[in-house]
Amino acid sequence: MVVNPKGIFYQRVKIDDASEIIEKTVLNGELLDRLLYTDTLTGAKVTYEHDVPFYKKQRRIVFGMNGQIDPKSLEDYLAIVAIVP
């Protein structure tokens, strides 16, 4: 999951993690190390989705605005069509 507006990427999130994410990350700006991605080569914690090696070289086209628009709203889709190159 991505916690916006900062774009913090947490992996393997479970329902039980929700209250801790809200309390610590959303309200207090703290990172939850146990939910951050760990780079398998370096062992470093990765905070943002675009820095995860798997995603780093990818460019979202079809689902580029996934998570930012209402998937059931034609108006949301049409609003972004004009701004996406």
NORNOR-V942100 format. One record per pair of residues at least 4 apart in sequence whose ideal C-beta (glycine too) atoms are under 7 Angstrom apart, sorted by the first residue. I is the first residue (numbers start at 1). J is the second residue. Records with the same first field share a line. If there is no record, write none. Layout:
I: J / J
This chain:
1: 10 / 13
2: 7 / 8 / 9 / 49 / 67
3: 8 / 10 / 21 / 25 / 26
7: 48 / 49
8: 25 / 31 / 47 / 48
9: 37 / 47 / 48 / 49 / 52
10: 21 / 32 / 35 / 36
11: 35 / 37
12: 35
13: 17 / 35
17: 21 / 35
18: 22
19: 23
20: 24 / 32
21: 25 / 26 / 32
22: 26 / 27
23: 27 / 28
24: 28 / 30 / 32
25: 29 / 30 / 31 / 32
31: 36 / 47
33: 45
36: 45 / 46 / 47
37: 46 / 52
38: 43 / 45
39: 43 / 44 / 46 / 53
46: 51 / 52
47: 51
49: 55
50: 55 / 56
51: 56
52: 56
60: 64
64: 84
65: 69 / 80
69: 73 / 76 / 77 / 80
70: 76
73: 77
74: 78
75: 79
76: 80
77: 81
80: 84
